[in-house]
Amino acid sequence: MANFLNKAFGFDPQKHSVRTEIVAGITTFLTMAYILAVNPGIFGALEGMPKGAVFTATAVASIIATLVMAFYAKKPFALAPGMGLNAFFVFTVCLTMGYSWKFALTAVLIEGILFIILTVTKVRSWILNAIPASLKYAIGAGIGLFIAFIGLQNAGIIVNSDATLVVLGDVCHGKALLAVIGLVITGALVILKVKGAILIGILGTTLIGLLVKDPETGAAITTFGGVVSMPDSVSPIFCKFEWGQVLSWNMLAVVFTFLFIDMFDTMGTVIGVSEGAGMVDKDGKVDKIERMFLADAIGTVCGACLGTSTTTTYVESASGVGTGGRTGLTAFSTAICFALALFLSPLFLSIPGAATAPALIVVGVMMMKPIAKIDWTDFSESIPAFLTVIMMPVAYSISDGILIGVIAYVVMNACAGKIKKISITMWILAVLFILRYIFI
């Protein structure tokens, strides 16, 4: 059995625990299961894309990509259609630019194929390795702040404000109160080093949610809508591509935007989570990075065929890694959860955002560790690093944080006369990123 686990998932019984890996996989799933509810809701704005079909496509694309990560890359990361990318697909490409969802699916397919080519030729790894160590440390910390901010929003602890953009919500009632209770429970369990603390916190908070009322509706925060349901067919959206404008400039612009966002979201997630978990070598490089990128690329191609937007590595994987997941067995466990969700969707979707929010906040704390490695006295390193960290949550984008950090690193070091420390690759990236902001 141990030999099989080692060959299949890179599992070493001397270093890893089957129980820990499985708990980590379940934890990752619970923190990202919201995509099964959110993705169909976003695509529901488009005529001809039934929510049931999108739900099934989302789950199956997640299963395929995460299994590739588990068996081929042997890493504890989970993948699913990406947030932000799905909104760009629906609200920008389709509803604002006026293109059909079939046009957008075609763009996603082309992007996925290009990703496979860039991965096989190791272009993505070349770009990754060119990023300075200080920015890599900053990426991990920035993602920590970003997912903590997502958790605070999901719980209603931080809410929208027309005057100040964001403001503290009503933490004495409803889901915000439930999240605060969950944070206390999860934090205490983590401090006491209880095994599976984050998962126990999610499940415990979900149960407490049966007793906490929503002040607006009067209903309990946690509501169970059943257990079993059969998945809908993906036939209405399966392989529905539109090739008429495949060589147009408009298609090129859409493909390039998908490519850009996905590349640096995935790159940032892989670097950040790996750095935070100590899964890097002494030079800050991640083992089997090409295989991890290939899982992302294959997932995007399969997702396009199934009828959903770009599939990407999820930052919520940090919750499973924070629980102790280190091998492909963690990813495999998450994939199994997605498979069960196809038939147990009412049960899984009963877990409220307020119950997963404390997990994201605690994991955000765990991911701040690499920030101590940045030399804050060297402003040529610390200013670009700080911009990378702060821009991720305030711009609500991992990729924007990386892009702005790279531009700042090149521009500030060049202006300070430290041109020799800037590699040719960083110069090229900075120019491309500037052009991206100017023209896209």
C-alpha positions as CSV (number, residue, x, y, z in Angstrom):
1,M,0.0,0.0,0.0
2,A,2.8,2.4,0.9
3,N,4.6,1.7,-2.3
4,F,1.4,2.4,-4.3
5,L,0.8,5.7,-2.5
6,N,4.4,6.7,-3.1
7,K,4.2,6.0,-6.9
8,A,0.8,7.5,-7.3
9,F,1.0,10.6,-5.1
10,G,4.6,11.0,-4.0
11,F,3.5,10.0,-0.5
12,D,6.3,9.0,1.9
13,P,5.1,7.2,5.0
14,Q,8.1,8.5,6.9
15,K,7.1,12.1,6.3
16,H,3.4,12.1,5.6
17,S,0.2,10.8,7.2
18,V,-2.7,9.4,5.2
19,R,-5.2,10.9,7.7
20,T,-3.6,14.3,7.5
21,E,-3.6,14.3,3.7
22,I,-7.2,13.3,3.5
23,V,-8.3,15.9,6.1
24,A,-6.3,18.5,4.1
25,G,-8.0,17.5,0.9
26,I,-11.5,17.8,2.5
27,T,-10.5,21.1,4.1
28,T,-9.4,22.5,0.7
29,F,-12.7,21.4,-0.9
30,L,-14.8,23.0,1.8
31,T,-13.0,26.3,1.4
32,M,-13.4,26.4,-2.4
33,A,-16.8,24.6,-2.7
34,Y,-18.4,28.0,-3.1
35,I,-17.4,27.9,-6.8
36,L,-20.1,25.2,-7.3
37,A,-22.7,27.7,-6.3
38,V,-21.1,30.9,-7.6
39,N,-20.1,29.8,-11.1
40,P,-23.6,28.7,-12.2
41,G,-25.0,31.9,-10.7
42,I,-22.6,34.1,-12.8
43,F,-23.1,32.1,-16.0
44,G,-26.9,32.2,-15.4
45,A,-26.8,35.8,-16.7
46,L,-26.2,34.4,-20.2
47,E,-29.0,33.0,-22.3
48,G,-28.4,29.4,-23.4
49,M,-26.2,28.4,-20.5
50,P,-28.4,26.5,-18.0
51,K,-27.3,26.7,-14.4
52,G,-27.5,22.9,-13.9
53,A,-25.3,22.2,-16.9
54,V,-22.8,24.8,-15.7
55,F,-22.8,23.3,-12.2
56,T,-21.9,19.9,-13.7
57,A,-19.3,21.4,-16.0
58,T,-17.7,23.2,-13.1
59,A,-17.5,20.1,-11.0
60,V,-16.2,17.8,-13.8
61,A,-13.6,20.3,-14.9
62,S,-12.4,20.6,-11.3
63,I,-12.2,16.8,-10.9
64,I,-10.1,16.4,-14.1
65,A,-7.7,19.2,-13.4
66,T,-7.2,18.2,-9.8
67,L,-6.7,14.5,-10.6
68,V,-3.9,15.6,-13.1
69,M,-2.4,17.6,-10.2
70,A,-2.7,14.6,-7.9
71,F,-1.3,11.8,-10.1
72,Y,1.0,13.7,-12.5
73,A,2.4,16.7,-10.4
74,K,1.9,14.9,-7.1
75,K,1.2,18.2,-5.3
76,P,-1.5,19.2,-2.8
77,F,-3.1,21.9,-5.0
78,A,-6.7,21.9,-6.2
79,L,-8.1,23.5,-9.4
80,A,-11.4,24.8,-10.5
81,P,-12.9,27.4,-12.9
82,G,-11.3,30.6,-11.6
83,M,-13.1,33.5,-9.9
84,G,-12.5,36.8,-11.7
85,L,-11.9,34.9,-14.9
86,N,-15.5,33.7,-14.9
87,A,-16.7,37.3,-14.4
88,F,-14.5,38.6,-17.2
89,F,-16.0,35.9,-19.4
90,V,-19.6,36.8,-18.7
91,F,-19.7,40.5,-17.9
92,T,-16.9,41.8,-20.1
93,V,-16.6,39.5,-23.1
94,C,-20.2,38.7,-23.4
95,L,-22.4,41.4,-21.8
96,T,-20.1,44.4,-22.4
97,M,-18.2,43.6,-25.6
98,G,-21.3,41.8,-27.0
99,Y,-19.8,38.5,-28.0
100,S,-21.6,35.2,-27.7
101,W,-20.7,32.7,-24.9
102,K,-19.6,30.4,-27.7
103,F,-17.0,33.0,-28.8
104,A,-15.7,33.3,-25.2
105,L,-15.5,29.5,-24.9
106,T,-13.5,29.4,-28.1
107,A,-11.1,31.9,-26.6
108,V,-10.7,29.8,-23.4
109,L,-9.9,26.7,-25.5
110,I,-7.2,28.6,-27.5
111,E,-5.8,30.0,-24.3
112,G,-5.6,26.5,-22.8
113,I,-3.8,25.1,-25.9
114,L,-1.3,28.0,-25.7
115,F,-0.8,27.3,-22.1
116,I,0.1,23.7,-22.9
117,I,2.6,24.9,-25.4
118,L,4.1,27.5,-23.0
119,T,4.4,24.8,-20.3
120,V,6.0,22.1,-22.5
121,T,8.5,24.6,-23.8
122,K,9.2,25.7,-20.2
123,V,8.5,29.3,-21.0
124,R,6.3,29.6,-17.8
125,S,9.1,28.2,-15.7
126,W,11.6,30.6,-17.2
127,I,9.4,33.5,-16.3
128,L,8.9,32.2,-12.8
129,N,12.6,31.7,-12.1
130,A,13.4,35.2,-13.3
131,I,11.3,36.8,-10.5
132,P,13.6,38.1,-7.7
133,A,13.4,36.3,-4.3
134,S,12.0,39.4,-2.5
135,L,9.0,39.5,-4.9
136,K,8.5,35.7,-4.4
137,Y,8.3,36.2,-0.6
138,A,6.0,39.2,-1.2
139,I,3.7,37.1,-3.4
140,G,3.1,34.6,-0.6
141,A,2.4,37.3,2.0
142,G,0.1,39.2,-0.5
143,I,-1.9,36.1,-1.2
144,G,-2.3,35.6,2.6
145,L,-3.8,39.1,2.9
146,F,-5.9,38.5,-0.2
147,I,-7.5,35.3,0.9
148,A,-8.0,36.7,4.4
149,F,-9.8,39.7,2.8
150,I,-11.9,37.3,0.8
151,G,-12.9,35.5,4.0
152,L,-13.8,38.8,5.8
153,Q,-16.0,39.7,2.8
154,N,-17.7,36.3,2.6
155,A,-18.6,36.6,6.3
156,G,-19.9,40.1,6.1
157,I,-17.3,41.3,8.6
158,I,-16.1,43.7,5.9
159,V,-18.8,45.2,3.7
160,N,-19.1,47.7,0.8
161,S,-19.2,51.5,1.5
162,D,-19.9,54.2,-1.0
163,A,-17.9,56.7,1.1
164,T,-14.8,54.6,1.9
165,L,-15.1,51.6,-0.4
166,V,-15.1,49.2,2.5
167,V,-16.1,49.4,6.2
168,L,-16.6,47.1,9.2
169,G,-19.9,45.3,9.0
170,D,-22.4,44.4,11.8
171,V,-20.3,41.9,13.8
172,C,-22.9,41.5,16.5
173,H,-25.6,39.8,14.3
174,G,-26.1,37.3,11.5
175,K,-23.3,35.7,9.5
176,A,-20.7,38.2,10.6
177,L,-21.3,37.1,14.2
178,L,-21.1,33.4,13.2
179,A,-17.8,34.0,11.4
180,V,-16.4,35.7,14.5
181,I,-17.4,32.8,16.7
182,G,-15.9,30.4,14.1
183,L,-12.7,32.4,14.1
184,V,-12.4,32.1,17.9
185,I,-13.0,28.4,17.7
186,T,-10.6,27.8,14.7
187,G,-7.9,30.1,16.2
188,A,-8.1,28.3,19.5
189,L,-7.8,24.9,17.9
190,V,-4.8,26.0,15.8
191,I,-3.1,27.5,18.9
192,L,-3.6,24.2,20.7
193,K,-2.2,22.3,17.6
194,V,-5.3,20.1,17.3
195,K,-5.1,17.8,14.3
196,G,-7.5,18.9,11.6
197,A,-8.2,22.2,13.4
198,I,-9.3,24.1,10.3
199,L,-11.7,21.3,9.1
200,I,-13.1,21.0,12.6
201,G,-13.6,24.7,12.7
202,I,-15.5,24.7,9.5
203,L,-17.8,21.9,10.5
204,G,-18.4,23.3,14.0
205,T,-19.2,26.7,12.7
206,T,-21.6,25.2,10.2
207,L,-23.5,23.5,13.0
208,I,-23.5,26.6,15.2
209,G,-25.0,28.4,12.1
210,L,-28.2,26.4,12.7
211,L,-28.7,28.5,15.9
212,V,-27.7,31.9,14.5
213,K,-30.4,33.9,12.7
214,D,-30.1,36.2,9.7
215,P,-31.4,39.5,11.0
216,E,-33.0,40.4,7.6
217,T,-34.8,37.1,6.9
218,G,-35.1,35.6,10.4
219,A,-33.9,32.3,9.0
220,A,-30.9,30.3,10.3
221,I,-27.6,31.1,8.6
222,T,-27.1,27.3,8.0
223,T,-30.0,25.7,6.1
224,F,-30.0,22.2,4.8
225,G,-31.8,21.8,1.5
226,G,-31.5,18.0,1.1
227,V,-28.7,15.5,0.6
228,V,-28.8,13.8,-2.8
229,S,-29.6,15.0,-6.3
230,M,-28.6,13.8,-9.8
231,P,-26.3,16.0,-11.8
232,D,-27.6,17.8,-14.9
233,S,-26.3,17.0,-18.4
234,V,-23.7,19.3,-20.0
235,S,-25.0,18.6,-23.5
236,P,-26.4,22.2,-23.9
237,I,-22.9,23.7,-23.5
238,F,-20.6,20.8,-24.4
239,C,-18.0,21.7,-27.2
240,K,-20.1,24.7,-28.4
241,F,-17.4,26.6,-30.1
242,E,-17.6,29.5,-32.6
243,W,-14.8,29.5,-35.2
244,G,-15.9,32.3,-37.4
245,Q,-13.8,35.0,-35.7
246,V,-10.9,32.9,-34.5
247,L,-8.3,34.9,-36.5
248,S,-9.7,38.3,-35.6
249,W,-8.0,41.0,-33.5
250,N,-10.9,40.8,-31.1
251,M,-10.3,37.1,-30.5
252,L,-6.6,37.8,-30.0
253,A,-7.3,40.5,-27.4
254,V,-9.7,38.3,-25.4
255,V,-7.3,35.3,-25.6
256,F,-4.3,37.4,-24.5
257,T,-6.3,38.8,-21.5
258,F,-7.4,35.3,-20.4
259,L,-3.8,34.1,-20.8
260,F,-2.3,37.0,-18.9
261,I,-4.7,36.8,-15.9
262,D,-4.5,33.0,-15.6
263,M,-0.8,32.8,-16.0
264,F,0.0,35.1,-13.2
265,D,-2.8,34.1,-10.9
266,T,-1.6,30.5,-11.1
267,M,2.0,31.5,-10.8
268,G,1.3,33.6,-7.8
269,T,-0.7,30.9,-6.1
270,V,1.9,28.2,-6.7
271,I,4.8,30.4,-5.4
272,G,2.8,31.8,-2.5
273,V,1.4,28.6,-1.1
274,S,4.6,26.6,-1.7
275,E,6.7,29.4,0.0
276,G,4.4,29.6,2.9
277,A,4.5,25.8,3.4
278,G,8.3,25.5,3.0
279,M,7.8,23.5,-0.2
280,V,10.7,25.3,-2.0
281,D,14.4,24.7,-2.3
282,K,17.2,27.0,-1.0
283,D,16.9,29.0,-4.2
284,G,13.2,29.5,-3.8
285,K,12.3,27.2,-6.7
286,V,9.3,24.9,-6.7
287,D,9.8,21.2,-7.6
288,K,7.9,19.8,-10.6
289,I,6.6,23.3,-11.4
290,E,6.0,22.4,-15.1
291,R,3.8,19.5,-14.1
292,M,1.7,21.8,-11.9
293,F,1.3,24.3,-14.7
294,L,0.4,21.5,-17.1
295,A,-2.5,20.4,-14.8
296,D,-3.7,24.0,-15.0
297,A,-3.5,24.0,-18.8
298,I,-5.2,20.6,-19.3
299,G,-7.9,21.7,-16.9
300,T,-8.5,24.9,-19.0
301,V,-8.8,22.9,-22.2
302,C,-11.2,20.3,-20.7
303,G,-13.2,23.1,-19.0
304,A,-13.7,24.9,-22.3
305,C,-14.9,21.7,-23.9
306,L,-17.3,21.0,-21.0
307,G,-18.6,24.6,-21.2
308,T,-17.0,26.7,-18.5
309,S,-14.4,29.4,-18.1
310,T,-10.6,29.1,-17.4
311,T,-9.6,26.5,-14.8
312,T,-6.9,27.6,-12.5
313,T,-5.0,26.6,-9.3
314,Y,-7.0,27.8,-6.3
315,V,-5.5,30.0,-3.6
316,E,-7.8,28.2,-1.2
317,S,-5.4,25.2,-1.6
318,A,-3.5,27.0,1.2
319,S,-6.1,25.9,3.7
320,G,-5.3,22.2,3.0
321,V,-1.6,22.9,2.9
322,G,-2.0,24.8,6.2
323,T,-3.7,21.6,7.6
324,G,-0.6,19.6,6.7
325,G,-1.3,18.4,3.1
326,R,2.0,17.9,1.2
327,T,1.4,15.3,-1.5
328,G,-0.9,14.4,-4.4
329,L,-3.1,12.5,-2.0
330,T,-4.4,15.8,-0.7
331,A,-5.4,16.8,-4.2
332,F,-6.9,13.4,-4.9
333,S,-9.1,13.7,-1.8
334,T,-10.3,17.1,-3.0
335,A,-11.2,15.6,-6.4
336,I,-13.2,12.9,-4.7
337,C,-15.1,15.5,-2.8
338,F,-15.9,17.3,-6.1
339,A,-17.1,13.9,-7.5
340,L,-19.4,13.4,-4.4
341,A,-20.6,17.0,-4.8
342,L,-22.1,16.0,-8.2
343,F,-24.6,13.8,-6.3
344,L,-24.5,15.5,-2.9
345,S,-24.7,19.1,-4.0
346,P,-27.5,20.1,-1.6
347,L,-25.5,18.9,1.4
348,F,-22.2,20.5,0.4
349,L,-23.8,23.8,-0.6
350,S,-25.4,24.0,2.8
351,I,-22.1,25.1,4.3
352,P,-22.4,28.9,4.5
353,G,-19.6,31.3,3.6
354,A,-19.5,32.4,7.2
355,A,-18.3,28.9,8.1
356,T,-15.4,28.8,5.7
357,A,-14.4,32.5,6.2
358,P,-12.5,31.7,9.5
359,A,-10.4,29.1,7.7
360,L,-9.4,31.6,5.1
361,I,-8.5,34.2,7.7
362,V,-6.4,31.7,9.7
363,V,-4.6,30.5,6.6
364,G,-3.9,34.1,5.7
365,V,-2.0,34.4,8.9
366,M,-0.1,31.2,8.2
367,M,1.0,32.6,4.8
368,M,2.5,35.8,6.2
369,K,5.6,34.0,7.4
370,P,7.8,34.6,4.2
371,I,7.5,38.3,4.6
372,A,10.1,38.1,7.3
373,K,12.7,37.1,4.7
374,I,12.4,40.4,2.9
375,D,15.2,42.9,3.6
376,W,13.1,45.9,4.6
377,T,16.2,48.1,5.0
378,D,17.0,47.8,1.2
379,F,14.3,50.0,-0.3
380,S,15.1,48.8,-3.9
381,E,13.8,45.4,-2.7
382,S,11.2,46.4,-0.1
383,I,9.2,49.0,-2.0
384,P,8.4,46.7,-4.9
385,A,7.8,43.9,-2.4
386,F,5.4,46.1,-0.4
387,L,3.5,47.1,-3.6
388,T,3.1,43.5,-4.5
389,V,1.7,42.6,-1.1
390,I,-0.7,45.6,-0.8
391,M,-2.0,45.5,-4.4
392,M,-3.3,42.0,-4.2
393,P,-6.1,42.7,-1.7
394,V,-6.8,46.3,-2.6
395,A,-6.9,45.6,-6.4
396,Y,-8.6,42.2,-5.7
397,S,-6.2,40.5,-8.1
398,I,-3.2,38.3,-7.6
399,S,-2.0,38.9,-11.1
400,D,-2.2,42.7,-10.7
401,G,-0.1,42.5,-7.6
402,I,2.6,40.5,-9.4
403,L,2.5,42.8,-12.5
404,I,2.8,46.0,-10.5
405,G,5.5,44.5,-8.3
406,V,7.6,43.6,-11.3
407,I,7.1,47.0,-13.0
408,A,8.1,48.7,-9.7
409,Y,11.2,46.6,-9.3
410,V,12.5,47.3,-12.7
411,V,11.6,51.1,-12.8
412,M,12.9,51.8,-9.2
413,N,16.1,49.9,-9.6
414,A,16.8,51.5,-13.0
415,C,16.1,55.0,-11.7
416,A,18.4,54.3,-8.7
417,G,21.3,53.3,-11.0
418,K,21.1,49.6,-10.0
419,I,20.7,48.4,-13.6
420,K,23.1,45.5,-13.3
421,K,20.8,43.7,-10.8
422,I,17.9,43.7,-13.4
423,S,17.9,40.6,-15.6
424,I,16.9,40.8,-19.3
425,T,13.8,38.7,-18.5
426,M,12.7,41.3,-15.9
427,W,13.1,44.1,-18.5
428,I,11.1,42.2,-21.0
429,L,8.3,41.4,-18.5
430,A,8.2,45.0,-17.3
431,V,7.7,46.3,-20.8
432,L,5.0,43.7,-21.6
433,F,3.2,44.5,-18.4
434,I,3.2,48.2,-19.0
435,L,1.9,47.6,-22.5
436,R,-0.8,45.4,-21.1
437,Y,-2.1,48.3,-18.8
438,I,-1.9,50.7,-21.7
439,F,-3.7,48.7,-24.4
440,I,-5.9,46.2,-22.4
